Amino acid sequence: MNGLLFYPVQYEGKNCPECFFYTGAAPNQQAIPTVRVSDERGRWRRQALVPAGHRLYVYPAHHEQDSARLPASKGVADKDICRGLRTFGHTDYQTIVGNIKAFSARRPRAAVISTINGDSNVPFYKELGNQGLAATDVPVVAFSVGEEELRGVDTKPLVGHLAAWNYFMSIENPANNAFKAKWAAYTKAKGLSSASKPLTNDPMEATYIGINMWKQAVMKAGTTEVDAVIKAMAGQTFQSPSGFTVMMDQKNHRMQAGLRG
């Protein structure tokens, strides 16, 4: 084996190569439960799906399929599920948000399920505000939005929109406080541009977990030889900043949440 790789962001969960270890969330751990709970609480009878579209990034496409199945299984008509609003690295959301506004103008109540990633979230949320779509009218449920994505954005018009990720910086517990302090010290020591406002986010936490698990596996194996480390990774546990003791599954190399620390 030539190398060992960690995948620290959410993913489609449909493959399992021997040399990959997934520290991000699969749909059954993040997106599907969120859509289910949000649908039950919000009683949305119409949903607009806004995935990022790219031939090398398949998670949003798989998520769109899964998200459409759930409301359909509860009797939501296909005409009340708006697809095709694909975007990746997009910055001009005027047309897409306009389509959402037109779709949501019809009754019954509609919601947006978004897998827009990274910096593209900023112009998307700004355009929602520009077109007057508040969370009380059309709530957005997002899976790639945290403190970093909203840095420098006026969040007042965004109050009420929803986000689900494995980790948020605002979590209060000793492990997360230590994690944030380490990052703040690092940004200051390295003179990073973010030192004045150091933010942590979900992919950072997942990477932090992966690196520490790798370290533990190397110590257990007594070597950095890849095959030995892969074997030692099975069952590794770590006290995550999110507050859970997480474990690397021994067979499928996916992160499993354990008990609250």
C-alpha positions in Angstrom: 0.0 0.0 0.0 1.4 3.4 -1.0 -0.5 5.7 1.2 -3.2 6.4 3.8 -5.8 9.1 3.3 -8.3 10.9 5.5 -11.5 12.4 4.2 -12.6 15.2 6.6 -15.8 16.5 4.9 -19.2 15.0 4.4 -19.4 12.5 1.6 -21.8 10.2 -0.2 -21.0 7.1 1.8 -21.1 4.7 -1.1 -17.5 3.5 -1.3 -15.0 1.9 1.1 -11.4 1.7 -0.2 -8.9 0.1 2.1 -6.6 3.1 2.4 -9.3 5.7 3.1 -10.5 6.7 6.5 -13.6 9.0 6.7 -13.8 11.5 9.5 -16.6 13.5 7.9 -20.3 12.6 8.0 -22.2 10.2 5.6 -25.8 11.1 4.7 -27.3 8.7 7.2 -25.3 10.5 10.0 -26.1 14.1 9.0 -28.3 15.0 6.1 -31.1 12.3 6.2 -31.8 12.7 10.0 -31.8 16.5 9.6 -34.3 16.5 6.7 -36.5 14.0 8.6 -36.6 16.0 11.9 -36.9 19.3 10.0 -39.8 18.0 8.0 -41.6 16.6 11.0 -41.2 19.9 12.9 -41.8 22.3 10.1 -44.4 20.3 8.2 -43.1 21.5 4.9 -45.1 20.1 2.1 -42.9 21.5 -0.7 -39.1 21.4 -0.9 -36.6 23.1 -3.2 -33.3 21.1 -3.4 -30.2 23.3 -4.1 -27.2 21.0 -4.5 -23.8 22.1 -5.8 -23.2 20.4 -9.1 -19.8 19.1 -10.3 -18.7 16.0 -12.1 -15.9 15.5 -9.5 -18.1 16.2 -6.4 -20.8 13.6 -6.2 -22.1 14.1 -2.7 -24.7 16.8 -3.5 -26.2 14.6 -6.3 -26.5 11.6 -4.1 -27.9 13.8 -1.3 -30.5 15.3 -3.7 -31.7 11.7 -4.5 -31.9 10.8 -0.8 -33.6 14.1 0.2 -36.2 13.7 -2.5 -37.1 10.2 -1.4 -38.0 11.2 2.2 -40.8 13.7 1.5 -42.0 11.5 -1.4 -42.3 8.6 1.1 -44.6 10.9 3.2 -46.9 11.7 0.4 -45.3 14.9 -1.0 -46.1 15.1 -4.7 -43.3 15.1 -7.1 -44.5 18.4 -8.5 -43.9 19.9 -5.0 -40.2 18.9 -5.0 -38.1 21.4 -7.0 -34.9 20.0 -8.4 -32.4 21.2 -11.0 -31.1 24.2 -9.0 -27.5 23.1 -9.4 -24.5 25.2 -8.7 -20.8 24.8 -7.8 -18.5 27.7 -7.2 -21.4 29.9 -8.2 -21.5 33.6 -7.3 -24.6 35.0 -9.0 -27.7 33.6 -7.3 -30.2 36.0 -8.6 -31.9 33.6 -11.0 -31.7 30.6 -8.6 -33.1 32.5 -5.7 -35.8 34.0 -8.0 -36.8 30.5 -8.9 -37.0 29.6 -5.3 -39.1 32.6 -4.6 -41.5 31.7 -7.3 -41.7 28.1 -6.2 -42.3 29.1 -2.6 -45.0 31.6 -3.5 -47.4 28.8 -4.0 -49.0 27.0 -1.0 -48.4 24.9 1.0 -45.3 26.0 2.9 -41.9 25.4 1.3 -38.3 25.0 2.5 -34.9 24.9 0.9 -32.6 21.9 1.3 -29.1 23.2 0.5 -25.8 21.4 0.0 -24.0 24.6 -1.3 -20.4 24.4 -0.2 -17.8 26.9 1.1 -17.6 30.4 -0.1 -20.6 30.0 -2.4 -22.8 30.1 0.7 -22.0 33.8 1.1 -23.6 35.2 -2.1 -26.5 32.7 -1.8 -27.5 34.0 1.7 -26.9 37.6 0.6 -29.3 37.1 -2.4 -31.9 35.6 -0.1 -31.8 38.8 1.9 -31.8 41.0 -1.3 -35.0 39.3 -2.5 -36.7 39.5 0.9 -36.8 35.8 1.6 -36.7 35.5 5.4 -36.6 32.2 7.3 -40.1 32.8 8.4 -41.1 32.6 4.7 -38.7 30.1 3.3 -36.4 28.4 5.8 -33.1 27.0 4.5 -31.7 23.8 5.9 -27.9 23.7 5.1 -25.2 21.1 5.5 -22.0 23.0 4.8 -22.5 26.3 6.7 -20.6 27.2 9.9 -18.9 30.2 11.5 -16.1 30.3 8.8 -18.6 30.4 5.9 -20.4 33.4 7.5 -17.3 35.4 8.3 -17.9 39.0 7.4 -21.6 38.4 6.5 -24.4 40.4 8.0 -26.2 37.6 9.7 -29.3 39.6 10.9 -31.3 38.7 7.8 -30.3 35.0 8.3 -31.8 34.5 11.7 -34.0 31.4 11.7 -32.3 29.5 8.9 -31.1 26.1 10.0 -27.7 24.3 9.7 -26.6 20.8 10.6 -23.0 19.7 10.8 -21.0 17.4 13.1 -19.3 20.4 14.8 -19.8 24.1 15.4 -17.4 26.5 17.1 -20.0 27.6 19.6 -20.2 24.2 21.3 -19.3 24.7 25.0 -17.2 21.9 26.5 -13.6 21.5 27.8 -12.4 19.7 24.7 -13.7 22.3 22.3 -12.3 25.2 24.5 -8.9 23.6 24.3 -9.2 23.1 20.5 -10.2 26.7 19.9 -7.3 27.9 22.2 -4.8 25.8 20.3 -6.0 27.2 16.9 -6.0 30.8 18.2 -2.4 30.4 19.4 -1.4 28.9 16.1 -2.8 31.7 14.0 -1.1 34.3 16.2 2.2 32.5 16.2 2.2 32.1 12.4 0.9 35.6 11.8 -2.1 34.4 9.8 -4.6 36.9 8.5 -7.3 35.2 10.5 -5.4 35.8 13.8 -7.7 38.7 14.8 -10.7 36.5 14.5 -9.7 32.8 14.6 -12.6 30.6 13.7 -12.9 26.8 13.8 -15.3 24.7 11.7 -16.4 21.2 11.0 -13.8 20.1 8.4 -11.1 21.5 10.8 -12.4 19.3 13.6 -12.6 16.3 11.4 -9.0 16.8 10.2 -7.9 17.3 13.8 -9.5 14.0 14.8 -7.9 12.2 11.9 -4.4 13.4 12.6 -4.7 12.5 16.2 -6.0 9.0 15.4 -3.2 8.5 12.9 -0.7 9.5 15.6 -2.3 7.0 18.0 -2.3 4.3 15.3 1.4 4.9 14.6 2.2 4.6 18.3 0.2 1.4 18.5 1.8 -0.1 15.4 5.3 1.1 16.4 5.9 2.1 12.8 4.7 4.5 10.1 4.5 1.6 7.6 1.1 2.0 5.9 -0.3 -1.5 6.1 0.5 -1.7 9.8 -1.0 1.7 10.5 -4.2 0.8 8.6 -4.6 -2.2 10.8 -3.9 -0.2 14.0 -6.5 2.5 13.0 -9.3 0.0 13.5 -11.2 0.8 16.7 -9.2 4.0 17.5 -11.1 6.4 19.8 -10.6 10.1 20.4 -12.3 12.7 22.6 -13.5 15.1 19.9 -14.1 18.9 20.3 -17.8 18.2 19.5 -18.0 16.6 22.9 -18.3 12.9 21.8 -15.8 10.1 22.2 -15.7 9.0 18.5 -14.4 5.7 17.2 -13.1 4.5 13.8 -15.2 1.6 12.7 -13.1 -1.5 12.4 -14.5 -2.7 9.1 -15.8 0.3 7.0 -13.3 3.0 8.1 -16.1 5.4 9.0 -16.3 7.5 12.1 -18.9 6.4 14.6 -20.0 8.7 17.5 -19.7 7.2 20.9 -20.7 8.6 24.3 -20.7 12.2 25.4 -17.4 13.1 27.1 
